[in-house]
Amino acid sequence: SDSVTHIVAENNSYLEVLDWLKGQAVSDSSRFELLDISWFTACMEAGRPVDSEMKYRLMEQCQSSPLNKPELEMPAFIATKVSQYSCQRKTTLNNYNKKFTDAFEVMAENYEFKENEIFCLEFLRASSLLKFLPFSVTRMKDIQGLPCVGDQVRDIIEEIIEEGESSRVKEVLNDERYKAFKQFTSVFGVGVKTSEKWYRMGLRTVEEVKADKTLKLSKMQKAGFLYYEDLVSCVSKAEADAVSLIVKNTVHSFLPDALVTITGGFRR
């Protein structure tokens, strides 16, 4: 459209945007301002369009690189452009940093059980950030300049790089309170408050809760225990296909031309 003046890109290079414009049959790209997503963020913060300064513009980069530079190394100038907001970051289908993100999620869950929202969010944000990275973190320099990496997160990353595991995470996984809360909250209808109550009563496992006839369970909790095994089990692709077939047959009996598609993880 002739009314378009600015094109905003997220994690795309100058040349990638030019290639995309060519694919849109745009002959003259010079009439557009090609800008990084950071410009849009600055506009949102200011509540108005801000000047498209040089720091926001996509610039053509030299394509040659030193022979000794690792293929997946993340240059520092890219790290500084990574948004602190997860909604402004792409997430790769492959998690290249699972050993770190698994550790962060254990820590986040532990702080959630302790109702420490600040530290819980710190580790959840760090987990989201590392899932976004298109390479494996193998040294501390790889996270230099990235947002959402506080001292606690940095310490765990460093220990995993050096030792292969985190002593803090290992300590949490072996903690009696964490293990009890992990079991309790796996029951539908049971949250942190109820888990705390049961833990103070001396209960430690789901089996002990089931065996205690003095407990008054809510309707949701009763259903959670009744269908516990089904609810904690993952749905297989075969089961999803079977349900899909039932839904398709039912829909087609009313609307023969309707299109029914499984969405979510099974479609991906």
N, C-alpha and C positions, 0 to 999 in steps of 0.2 A: 504494500500500500504506500502511496505517496505521502501519507500522513505520518509514517514511521520515521523518527529521527534518531532514536537511540536503540541499540541492541545490547542487552545485558546477558553475559555468559557466566556460568558457574563451572570452574575447573576445566575450561576449554581454552586452548591457545588461540592466538591471533589467526594462525593458518587454518586451524580447524573451523573457526567461524567463517573465514573466507570460503572454504570448501563448501560449507553449508549454504552460504549465500548463492554460490554458483549452482548448487542443486535446486535452489528456489528460482532459478532463471533470472537472477539479479545481475545486470550487466555493469552497473556503476555502484560499487560499494563505498566509494569515497564520500557519499552524501550522508552516511551513517556515522554516529559516534559509537565505536565498539568499546564497551565498558565491562569491567569486572563486577561481580555481584556485590563487592564491597561498596560500590557507588550507590547501588539501590539501598543497601543497609544504611548508609550515611543519609540518604534522602528520608528514609523512614524515621531516623533519629531526629532529623531537623524538622520534619513535618512539611517539607517542601523540596522541590528539585534543587540539588546543590550543583555548583559548577563542576564540569567534568574535567577536573585537574589531571595532570599527567599521571599521578599515582593511581588513578582509577582506570586509565586507558589500557586496552590490550595492545601490546607492542610486539612487533616481529622479533623473535629471538634467533640468535645464531644457532643453526642446526648442528654444527660440529661440536663434539665433546671429546675430552681427553680419553685416550685409550684405556687408562687405568681407572676410570671412574666406574663404580658398580652400576649395572644396568638399572637396578631398582632403587638407587639412592634418591632420597627426596631432597632437592636443593633447598637451601635456607630461605630463598626468596619466595618459594611456594609455601613453605611452612607458615610464614608470616601472614599469608592470605587465607589460611584455613579459618573458617568461621567458628566462633564459640557456640553457635546455635546449630543443633543437630538437624533442624528442618532446612538449613541452608547447605547441608553437606550430602553428597551422594554416598551411599553405602554399597560396597562391592558385594557380589553374591558369595565370594570366597572370603572367609575371615582369615587373614594371614597372621593374626596375632592371638589365636585362640588361647594359648597358654597364659597370656596376660589378661585377656577379657574374662576368662573363667575365674581367675583369681580375684579380679575386681568385683565380679558378681557375687562371689562368696562374701567378700568384705561388705558390699552394699547390703546384702541380705542380713548379715549379722547386725549392722547398724540399724536396719529397719526393725529387727526384733528388739533392739534396745531403744527404739523410738528416737534415734538421733538422725533427724532428717537432713541436717547439713552434711554430715559425713557420708550418709547414704547417697545423696545426690552427687557428691564429689566423685564417688567411685562409679556410679551409673554413667555420669558424663564422660569419665575417662574411658569406660568400656565402649561407649558409643563412638568416641573419637578414634580409638584404635581399630575398631571394626571398619572404619571409613578408609584407613590407610591402605594404599594399593601395594604395599610391600611389607615384609617382615621386619620388625624392630630387632636388631641384633647388637646395638650399642647405644649408649646414652645420647650420643650425638644425633641419632635419628629422630629424637623427640624434641630437639632444641628448637625453640620458637613456637611450639605448638601450644594452643590454649588448653584449658581443662586438665593441666598436669600439675597438681599441687605437690607438696612435700611428701605426703603419705603415699601418693600414687608413684612418685618418682622413686621412693625408697624400695617399693615392692618391685618395680620394673628392674631396678639395678640389681636387686638380690636374685631375681629370676634369671637375669642375663649371666650373672657370675656363678650362681649355685645350681641353677636349673629348677629351683622351686623357692617359694617364700615361706620362711619360718612362721610369719604372722598368720598366713592363710592356713598353714598346717595346724597351728595352734587353735584357730577357730574351728576347723573341721573336727578336731578332737574334743572340743569343748562340750560338756554335758548339756548346758543350757541351749546352745545352738542346735545340737542334734535333736533335743526334745521339741524345740520350737519348729524346727524343720518338719518334723513328723506331724505335729499338731496342725500347723497351717496348711498341710497338704489335704486336710479334710475340708470339704465344701462347707462354708458357713462358719469356719473357725478363723479368727483373726488374732492379732497380737495380744489384745486384752484378755481374751479367753485363754490363750496359751499361757500367759503370765499367771492367771488364776490357777490353772491346772498344775503348772510347775510348782507353785507355792504349796499346793496340796500334796506334793511329793510324787506326782505322776510324771512318767518319763517317756512312755510309748503309747501308741494308738491302742495297742492291746490292753494296756492298763486302764485306759479311759473307758474302753468298751466293757471291761470287767467291773467297773465301779458303778453299781446300781443306784448310788445315792445322788449321782449327778443329774441335774435337770437340763436336758438338751432342748435347743430350739427346734422348730420344724425343719429348718434348713440343715441343721447339724445332724438330725436324725436321718435325713435323706443322704447327707454326706457319708455317714457311716454305713448306711444300707447299701449304697452303690459305690462304695469306696474303691474297690478294685477296678471297676469300669471307669471311674472318673480319673484315676491316676494313670491309667493305661493310655498309650498313644493310639490314635485311630490309624489303622493300616490303609494303604492305597486300595487294597481289595475291598475293605469295608466301605470306603468312600465311594468306590465304583458301584457297589451294591445299592447303597442309599441313593446314589445318583440315578440309577436305573429305575428305582421305585418312583422317584420324583418325576422323572421324564415320562414314564408311562402314565402317571396320574395327570400330569399337565397336558400331555398329548390327547388324552381322552376328552378334554374340554377344548383345547386349542391345538389342533393337529400341526399347524405350521410354526408353533412356538419353538424358540431355541433355548435349551437349558444347558448351562455350562457350570462345571465345578470351578469355584474361584479359590483364592487364597494359596496356601502352600502347595496343595496338590496340583494346581494349575501351573505354578512356577516349576 
